[in-house]
């Protein structure tokens, strides 16, 4: 995926979380924690793997462990996409 802006990444992340967890997008924001959305560690890993495939990126295990909310995930994706595009 080529140059992607922050808002597009946020929308895709929210859309995927909405789809995976069957929660309307209107009820998800960047501050929504995984706990609030009913995302346990297994669902969280599934969502992260899907995100990695969509954006053709790889997040480190350390980064994955630090993701606690939707905004953390979007920020991590944005950084990984930027690094990939700079390579």
Secondary structure, 3 states (H helix, E strand, C coil): CCCCCHHHHHHHHHHHHHHHHCCCHHHCCCCCECCCCCCCHHHHHHHHHHHHHHHCCCCCHHHHHHCCEHHHHHHHHHHHHHHHHHC
